[in-house]
Amino acid sequence: MRFINIYKSVENPSMRDSIFSSLKKEDNNVYDLRIGNFNTELSYFNYLKKSVKYYIGKSYYKINIDYLRKIKSFDYAIYLMADERYWEAHEVLENYWSAANGIEKKTYQYIILLCVAGVHGQRGHFNISNSVIKRANNIKTFNSINGIDIIYIKEMFASDLSFDIQNYFSQFILNK
């Protein structure tokens, strides 16, 4: 089983690689660490040693990644993106992607790739994040899906790779 502990404390993003390395040495069940503006996420298999579990803080909530694959709620995926929880949003959106065909499938793929770019950004891998966004922007998609203005997002990223996608989804929720 795969899990994420989501800590409301935010670590220093420049320390991500050294923190991750320390946690990985302490417990080989750790497989990723992502630092956003609002959360720090620690991904792992099965269980964590107490010393690793509380390294970032004692206040966290635990998400079962495998369970997310059972959720069919586009609105929930958008909520997760607005909260910078891109890994989880990606898992939920895969339900839509796998059930779709043609251009609809490509449109969900586009949104999933935005999540992938967000994950790389939280790892501090900005060149990879930018590369994923550029690749995503070349995908032929619907102009919009479920109220999400895909054309607008593509145009914003085409003019500025630092476009704040989290803010777009936050505003989308507020305006719904």
C-alpha positions in Angstrom: 0.0 0.0 0.0 1.1 3.6 -0.7 0.4 6.5 1.6 1.0 10.3 1.9 1.3 12.1 5.1 0.3 15.7 4.6 1.9 18.1 7.1 0.5 21.7 7.3 4.0 22.9 8.2 6.0 24.0 5.2 9.7 23.1 5.0 12.3 25.3 3.3 12.1 24.2 -0.4 15.9 24.7 -0.8 16.3 22.0 1.8 14.1 19.4 0.1 16.8 17.2 -1.3 18.8 17.0 1.9 15.7 16.4 4.0 14.5 13.7 1.5 18.0 12.0 1.6 18.0 11.9 5.4 14.5 10.5 5.5 15.3 7.9 2.9 18.4 6.8 4.8 16.4 6.4 7.9 13.5 4.5 6.3 13.6 2.9 2.9 9.8 2.9 2.7 10.0 6.7 2.0 9.8 7.3 -1.8 9.1 11.0 -2.2 9.0 14.4 -0.5 7.2 17.4 -2.0 7.2 20.9 -0.5 4.4 23.3 -1.6 3.4 26.7 -0.4 0.8 25.3 2.0 1.8 21.7 2.7 4.7 19.3 2.9 3.9 15.8 1.6 5.8 12.7 2.5 5.0 9.6 0.4 5.9 6.1 1.5 5.1 2.4 1.2 3.3 0.4 4.0 4.5 2.2 7.2 7.0 4.7 8.6 9.3 4.5 11.5 8.2 7.0 14.2 11.4 9.0 13.9 10.6 9.6 10.2 6.8 10.1 10.7 7.4 12.9 13.1 10.5 14.5 11.5 8.4 17.2 9.8 5.9 17.6 12.7 3.4 15.7 14.7 0.4 17.4 13.0 -0.4 15.6 9.8 -3.1 13.6 8.1 -2.6 10.4 6.2 -4.0 9.6 2.8 -4.2 6.1 1.3 -3.1 6.6 -2.4 -4.6 3.3 -3.5 -8.0 4.5 -2.2 -7.8 7.7 -4.3 -8.1 5.5 -7.4 -11.6 4.7 -6.4 -12.8 8.3 -6.2 -14.7 9.6 -9.2 -15.1 13.3 -8.5 -13.7 15.8 -10.9 -14.6 18.6 -8.5 -12.5 16.8 -5.8 -9.5 16.6 -8.2 -9.9 20.4 -8.8 -10.0 21.0 -5.1 -6.8 19.0 -4.6 -5.1 21.1 -7.3 -6.3 24.3 -5.7 -4.6 23.0 -2.4 -1.4 22.1 -4.3 -2.0 18.4 -3.7 -1.0 17.5 -7.2 0.0 13.9 -6.6 -3.5 13.1 -5.2 -5.3 15.1 -8.0 -3.3 13.1 -10.6 -4.5 9.8 -9.0 -8.2 10.9 -9.0 -7.9 12.3 -12.6 -6.6 9.0 -13.9 -10.1 7.6 -13.3 -11.4 10.0 -15.9 -8.5 9.6 -18.3 -8.8 5.8 -18.3 -12.5 5.9 -19.1 -12.2 8.5 -21.9 -11.3 8.2 -25.6 -10.0 10.5 -28.3 -9.7 14.2 -27.6 -11.5 13.9 -24.2 -8.7 11.5 -23.1 -6.1 13.9 -24.4 -7.8 16.8 -22.4 -7.6 14.8 -19.2 -4.0 13.9 -20.1 -3.3 17.6 -20.3 -4.7 18.3 -16.9 -2.8 15.3 -15.4 0.4 16.7 -16.9 -0.3 20.0 -15.1 -0.3 17.9 -12.0 2.9 16.2 -12.9 4.5 19.6 -13.5 3.3 20.7 -10.1 4.8 17.6 -8.4 8.2 18.3 -10.1 8.0 21.9 -9.0 7.4 20.8 -5.4 10.5 18.7 -5.7 12.5 21.7 -6.9 12.9 20.3 -10.4 11.8 23.4 -12.2 13.5 22.5 -15.6 11.5 19.2 -15.7 8.4 21.0 -14.6 8.7 23.5 -17.4 9.5 20.8 -19.9 6.3 18.9 -18.9 4.2 22.1 -19.3 5.7 22.7 -22.8 4.9 19.1 -23.8 1.4 19.4 -22.4 0.7 22.6 -24.2 1.3 20.8 -27.5 -1.5 18.3 -26.9 -4.6 18.8 -28.9 -7.4 19.2 -26.4 -11.0 20.4 -26.0 -11.2 24.2 -25.4 -12.7 23.5 -22.0 -13.8 20.6 -19.9 -16.2 20.7 -16.9 -15.9 24.5 -16.8 -12.1 24.5 -16.9 -10.8 26.9 -19.6 -8.1 24.9 -21.2 -7.4 27.4 -23.9 -6.8 30.2 -21.3 -4.4 27.9 -19.3 -2.5 27.0 -22.4 -2.2 30.7 -23.4 -1.0 31.7 -20.0 1.7 29.0 -19.9 2.7 29.9 -23.5 3.4 33.4 -22.4 4.8 32.7 -18.9 5.9 29.3 -17.6 5.6 30.6 -14.0 1.8 31.0 -14.4 0.2 30.1 -11.1 -2.0 27.2 -11.9 -2.8 26.7 -8.2 -4.3 30.2 -8.1 -6.3 29.5 -11.3 -8.0 26.5 -9.7 -8.6 28.3 -6.4 -10.3 31.1 -8.3 -12.3 28.5 -10.3 -13.6 27.0 -7.1 -14.5 30.4 -5.7 -16.4 31.4 -8.8 -18.4 28.2 -9.1 
